[in-house]
């Protein structure tokens, strides 16, 4: 019998990952997800996706991935933080995504749109000629990915700006359904706009959007409420994290207390499915427990797990009930037939940034 790396006997041990599951409104063929990964292959001027992107997602659906979560799709021109990212706020963008969703559905797949606002993680030359928006006028550290210029000092959002952006999230969710998506994931992680409100390093406000962590989560809850109102809790997933693009080593001072605060906020909104994000799934963050173990301790709803999975660690996490669905990232960029390969114990192509950042396979 063929074996995977580590001596796992494929036919005996990798079974949970291939099990069908229903989460929310979605009947998934396997307990797998395609993690959202920025590819920057949309038209930079229009934000419209092309036929190569249609084929990119179609192949992963054909392979049997349970839930495809798209790359981040921006909700407005000012939400943009990288060249070439797609949008979901104009009709031509909606029409472009219809080709993607039709192709995925034709293969029997399920696909949701990750709706995204990068906040301060941008530059005025990218964000429609306007300064980036953020909870406070504090620049992110470092440079804009694939653009090379330092992050701009953002404009502090007034309450009317916040209300407008909440409406943009809601409209983007509606647009996603019009485009044929099965639902949405709200990107509330990694130091982008929602997470900028959540974090004490980027949110110094003294109004109702600032204060302690519970109070700083107000903006996130407003976005969740708006999106759930638009598409329903059974079609809404939210991603959250401690990790930030400009603070890769950041961790909450008291991880379990922070997680409890987040989960209380999620329960207030009625969201049923969450996507805790970390770069290292197996890394303990408090009391010898990993991020996902701590989340599971306090959350009995759906958990999509992520963080450098290989087939064995994904299988074990699913078997133990720590997560309900395993999201695979870079291996799926390099291997559109990822599930077929692990089922047949074939060697996976290693992801290489120099090779795979510049092409769609």
N, C-alpha and C positions, 0 to 999 in steps of 0.2 A: 504494500500500500504506500502511496506517495505521502510524504510528510512536508509540513511547512517548517520554516526556520524555528528552532526551539524544540523540534521533535513532536509537534502536535500531529496526531493522526486525523486528517481532515474529516473523513466520513464518520468518525466516532465523536469528535469533540466540538467542531464548529457547527452547531445546530441552531442555537438561539438567535444568532445573527441573521439567519435566513428565515426566521419565523415571521409570518404575517402578523400585523398588529393594527388595531384601530386606536388612533389618538385624535381627540376632538372630532372634527368632521371628516377626517382623512383615513381611508382604508389603505394601509401601506402594505406593499408586497413583501417587504423585509424590514427588520428593525435597524435599518441604516438610513443615514441622511447624507447628502452632499453638503458639506459645510460651506457657508458663504465665503467666497474668495475674490477679492478685487482683481479683475483682469485687464481693465482699461482698453477694451477693443471696440467700444462704441464710437460713433462719429463724434469727434471732440466739439464740433460746433453745434450739432443738433441734439446730441444725446440719444440718437436712435441706434438700436442694435441692427446687426446685419445678418446675412445668411450663414456666415461662419459661426456666429453665436447660436443660431438656431440649431445647427448641427452639433455643436459642442454640448448643449444640454440634451439633445435628442439621444446621443450616444449613451449618456449616463442613465437615462430612463430605460433605454433598450437593455442595458446590462442588469436592470432590476433594482437599482437604488430606490429605497422606499420613499424618501422625502427629499426632493431637490430644493435647496434654499439658494436663491440666486445670489450673485455678487450684490454688493450694496447698490441700490438704485436711489438716486437723489430725488428729493421731494420739491426742489425749487432750484433756480440758478445759483442762489446764495448758499445752498446746501452742499455744493460741489467742492471737493477737496483734492481731486487728482485729475490730470488730463485723461480724456477718453472714457470717463465713467458714464453709464447710461442714466437716463431720467425717466420719470413717470408723472410728469405734470403737463405735458402737451399731447394733443391728439395723435400727432405723428409718432410720438414715443409709444403711446398705448397701442397703436396699430402695429408697430414693429414687434412689440412683445407678444401680440396675438399669434404671430408666426411661431414663436418659441413655445407658447403654451399648447398650441394645436399639435405641434410635433411631439411634445412630451406626452400629451394625452393619447395620441395615436399609438404610442408605444406602451400604453397602460400605466404611465407614471403619474406622480403627484408633484406639483411644483408650486412654491410660494415665493412671493417677492419680498426681499429684505429692503424695507424702506429706511432711508438714511439721511441724516443731516450731520455734517462733520463739525459744525460750529467753528471754533477758533482754529481747528487744524486745517487751515487753508491760507490763501493769499488773494489779494484783490484782483490780480490778473486772471485768476481761475474763477472766483466767485462773482462773476457778472460785473466786474469793475467796481464793486462795492466792498467795503471792509468786511471781513468775516464777522459773524454774530456769535455772542457768547454771554454767559451769565455775568461775567465781570471782565474789565478791559485788561486782561493778563495774557500775554502771548504764550503759546505752547513752546516748548523747547525743541530745537532741532530744525530740520528743513522739510519742505513739502516733498513727499515721495514722488519720484518720476518727474519732478519739476526743478528741484535743486535749490530753490530760494527759501530763505528763512520764513517761518510762519509770521504772518502779520500780527500786529497788536489788534485785537478784535474790538468791535463796537459793543458796548454793554447794552443788552436788550432791555427796552422799556416793557412795561406790562402789555402794552398794545402790540409790541413785536412778538412777545411770547404767545399771546392769543392768536396772532396771525400764523405763527409756525405750528401751533397745535391744529389749527384748521388745515394747514398744508399737509400734515400727517394724515388727517382724516380724509382729505380729498385724494391723497395718494393711495390710501387703502381702497377707496371706492374705485379709483382708476385701475388698481390691480385686478379687482373683480371684473371690471369691464374688459380688461385685457385677457381674461380667461384664467388668471391665477386661482389656485384653490384656497388662497388666504395670504397672510402676510407674516413676516417676522419684523418686529420693531428692533432696530439696532440701538440698544441702550448701553453698549459696552465700549471698552477700548479707548476711552478718553475722547470720544466724539460728543456731540452736543448734549444728549441726555445725560451721559456720564459726567460731562463738565458741570452740569447742575448738581449731580450727585456727590461730587468730590469737593472736599475742603480746600484742595490746592488750586482749584479753578473757579470756585464759587465763594465770593466774599460778600455776598448781598446781605442786606439787613431787612429786606421786606419779607413777604411770606414765602418767597422762593429760596431764602437763605436760612442760616441757623445751624442747628444740629442735623445729623444725618436724616432723621425722620422728616424734618421740615424740608431739607434739600431735595427729598424725593418727590416733592409736590409736582414739579414739572413732569416727571416721569409718569406719575399717576394721571395727570391731566391728559397726556398723550395716550396712555392706555385706555382711559375712559372714552376718549374720542374715537379711537380706532375700533374698540369693541362695539361702540354704538353704530359704527359704519358697517362692520362686517361680521360681528358676533364673536363671543369668546371662544367658540369652537373652531374659529378660523384665525386666531391670533396667537402668535408665539412671541416672546420677548427674550432678547439676549442681554445678559448683564455680566459684569466682571469687576475684579479689582485692577487687573492689568490695563495699562494705558500706553498708547503708541509712543508718547514722549516720556513715560516713566515706567520702563519695562520691569523694574524691580519693585514697584509699588505694591504694598499690601495693607489692608485695613489694620488699624492698631489692635483691634479685638475682632478677628475674623468671624467668630461665631455670633457675636453680638450684632455685627454688621449684617450677616446673613439673615438673622432673625428679623432685623428691621426691614430688610428688603422683602422678605416673605410676608410680613405683616402688611406691607404696602401692596404687594401683589394680591393678597386675599381681599383687601379693601376694594380693589377694582373688579374682582371677579375673573381675572385671567386664570386659565387652567393649565397652561403649558409654558414652561420656562426653559431657557438655554444658558446655563451657567458656563462661562467661557474661561479657559485657562490654556496656557501653552503646554503644560505638563500635567496630564490627567492624574498620574500616580504620585505627584508631589504632595506631601503633607503640608498643611498650612497652619494647623493648630491642633494641639493634643494628639499628634500622630494621625490626624484625620485629613483627608484630601478635601478640596473644595466641594466635590460632588457628594462625598460622604456626609459632610456637614449640612449641605442642602437637603439631602434625603432625610436626615434626622428630623428636620422641621417641616418638610413639604411632602404631602402624599399625592400630589398631582403628577402630571407628566413632566419628566426631565429628559431633555435631549443633552447628551454628554458629548464633550469634545476635548481634545488636547493631546495630539500626537499618538492616536491609537494605532496599534498593530492589530491583526485579527484576533490574537490571543487575549490581549488586554480588553478589547471590546467585548469578546465573548464572555470573559469572566465578569465584567461589570454588569452585563445584561443578566447573566445567570444569578448574580448576587442581588439583583433588584436595585442596584445603586442608580441605574439609569434605565430608561425605557427604549431609547433609540440612540445609536452610536453614530455621531457625525464624523465623516472622514474628510480630511482636507487635501493636503498636497499630494498624497498618493493617487487621488482621483484626477488631479491635473495631468499626471504622467501616465495614468492607466485608466482610460475610459471604460475598459473591460475589467475593472478591479474585482468585482464580485465573481465573475467567471474565473479569473485567475486564482483567487483564493479557494474557490470551490474545487478546482482541479489541481490545487497545490502547485501552481506554476509560479515561477519567479516574477516578482513585480519589478517594473522599471523604476529606478530610483529618481526621485524628483531632484532636478538641478536648476537652480534659479536662472543661471545664464542661458540655459536652453529653453526652459519652459515659461519664463516670463514673457518671451517675445513671440509665442505662438499658441494657437488653439489647436488641440489635438482631439 
